[in-house]
Amino acid sequence: MMERLLLMWDRLRDRLVAADPGLLRLRRALLAVFGIGLSIVVLLAAGRTIPTIMVAAVAAMQAAFTVNDRAPRAQVVTLVLAFCSGALSMTCAAFGQAAPPLDNLLFIVLIFLAVYAQRFAPRGNALGALAFFMFFFAMFLRIQPAQLPGYLLALLVGICANGFVRFGVLRRDPDRELLRIRKAFRARLSAVARAAAAYLAGGGTGWRRQQLLRADSRLHEAVLMIEDAIGEVLDPPASDLLRRRAIEVELAAKWLSITTRRTSTEELPDEVRDELIGRLLRFESLIEHDPQELPVISDTDEFSRMLVSGSRLDRRGPGDDLRRAIAELALADVNAQRIAEHDYSAEAQIPEPEPPAKKRLVAYDNQTRSAIQAMIGGGLAMLGGELVSPQRWYWAVLTVFVVFLNTSTAGATLVKGMRRVSGTLVGIFGGMLLALLVTGNVTATVLLILACVFCVVYTARVSQVVMSFFVTCLLGLLYSLLGAFTLEVLWLRVAETAVGAIAGILAAIAVVPVRTRTVLRSDLESVLADLRDFLEAAESLLTGRENVNVIELSRELDRSVEQVRTTVEPLTHPMSVNSRRDYGSYVLTTLDRISFRARHVAARAEPGLLSADDRLTTLTGRLIGNIGILLEAVGNGTQRRLDRGGETSVTTREDTAQARSVLLSLSRLDEAVIALGRVFGVRSTESVQANVRRRTRSVSAGTDSITNTSDAELAAPGRAEAGEGSRTTEPVRRSTQ
């Protein structure tokens, strides 16, 4: 019984660690709670009133939430500038309230500046958010000019409390954070092996397939999080090496998933299937959760047997592909752990760091349009909020500001507004219950406020609904602490939130609207441009003409694809119609194929690997030409046809396994680009052989209807390795104009 409980605890710990790699969200939430607690202690000892304590608490919470500069010195600068922006904002609010409607005009201008400042992240986010919330609370508390010195002192206390906790109590240790992220990475890598074993044992059911795909997706997220953290631990050349090795692990894990899906469709003897399942489970057990113990796995007999059994390239028996995939993943994992432990002895070269790109101070783009929309939406919310409640109209303006944070399309604003209203509506009951339970008990109220602050900060980047729920609970407790709690106040909060959400949505739709499809086209154009740059660099590297860093270029492509994933979210949201969701899923699936194949080429490419090889020239030439056609289609809707070409052989005896792998990935990348052309309605010129081998079904549903294909695609001759993109075999009608 005890062993089972310990196992359950280990599983729960792994899930928690994997959900918050590096415990970064936990540290940020504790930073907010401890900063608020210290502010309360200092100001209570000084005999300050509750309203001044609230200002200090808000300043401490916002500083913990928004000051995210990587270097400690940069954080100090941001904290100083945040105090200056907050003090200026509070001063404007105090004098503006003395001369209405000047306060309303200043508030509207501030919304524009705060949203526009997002382009200068992370410092712009911190300065804009703190300025906005100080103005908001100055109006909430009705601060008069004569009261400013006391409130500015409270603001300073809140900022200093955050700085003390940030650099003293919870001082950041990048090495430990990287270690925690590596633990999370291992937990997710273990989940891939476990899901692969379950998929093979369960016969490849749809539910098991979703589990396997989800494990792959979470591993990819962990790799991206590692990239965000390693820059603070390793110098740029070493961090680039770790990036490359992490990509190799991700690719090997993805290949393991694909091979498992393909193997499950084969006729395997029961003893072979059981042996493969046991091998996957044994590999999962060898993935130590504590990276400090690695690369111990390379010293074990099991690891040696995996490498030996996976290197039998001279024969092909049942399950050998899966054995090879396990061996490749084990070896890639060991190489990554060596880099993480600062062991570079096995590396041939260290890449050179690249200077950061500069941001323009003034530009008219989607972010600027969002700022204009937020300003006009704030004006509408102000008018609507005044009709609902002349005393509480600023809650509606707050909602406008929140729904425009980190959104750039009308669809994203609509989704975020709905989530905000839903969370607030549910939070009414939580706030009412908590306020009634602790009425008259100041200590219990403060403790619950701190708990709500922790939950707000911890869940802010996970779920808008959950965050809004805790914000509403927090407001109920604050009103209880001020002695002004009533159920009508909470319902008024819901009404003002709804007014703000509607105003923001109307502004996003009617004022210089930024349609999701328009931004999607722009993002797809960035993806295509990055893909073209990657292919040109990869060709130069593989032919030996130039030694370039294709790993970083593949990561740039990954970042562009992630931006598309964010943009297309309104189309895949449950509130969207089925055809839109099918369209969005098709785009994401196709781009996933492209980014996966690019990462695979980057991980396997070496200088001169395919020098003077006509197949490389044929593949890359056709790919770059097709990408050019798609870029034209994005801009002016050209109807030029894509060149599909014939089948490119990658199985000659003279090829090394590495060369075959690179050529195969380029060939599959070619197919994925052809599939992406269907998004723009661009057809392809197909050879007779390609027409004979094509496996598609006509789509009789409405526009953008994508019919899913089954795992039978994985067993198709000559297409077994393309299993990760089986859904991209269906045609798509033109629908992005």
Buried (B, 14 or more C-beta within 10 A) or exposed (E): EEEEEEEEEEEEEBEEBBEBBBBBBBBBBBBBBBBBBBBBEBBEEEEBEBBBBBBBBBBBBBBBBBBBBEEEEBBBBBBEBBBBBBBEBBBBBBBBBEEEEBBBEBBBEBBBBBBBBBBBBBBBBBBBBBBBBBBBBBBBBEBEEEBBEBBBBBBBBBBBBBBBBBBEEBEBEBEEBBBBBBBBBBBBBBBBBBBBBBBBBEEBEEEBBEBBBEBBEBBBBBBBBBBEBBBBBBEBBBBBBBBBBBBBBBBBBBBBBBBBBBBBBBEBEEEBBEBBBEBBBBBBEBBBBEBEEBBBBBEEEBBEBBBEBBBEEEEEEBBBBBBBBBBBBBBBBBBBBBBBEEEBEEBEEEBEEEEEEEEEEEEEEBBBBBBBBBBBBBBBBBBBBBEBBEEBBBBBBBBBBBBBBBBBBBBBBBBBBBBBBBBBBBBBBBBBEBBEEBEEEEEBBBBBBBBBBBBBBBBBBEEBBBBBBBBBBBBBBBBBBEEEBEEEBBEBBBBBBBBBBBBBBBBBBEBBEBEBBBBBBBBBBBBBBBBBBBBBBBBBBBBBEEEBBBBBBBBBBBBBBBBBBBBBBBBBBEEBEEBBBBBBBBBBBBBBBBBBBBBBBBBBBBBEBBEEBEBBEBBBBBBBBBBEBBBBBBEEEBEBBBBBBEEBEBEEEEBEEEBBBBBBBBBBBBBBBBBBBBBBBBBBEBEEEBEEBEEEEEBEEEEBBBBEBEBEBBBBEEBBBBBBBBBBBBBBEBBBE
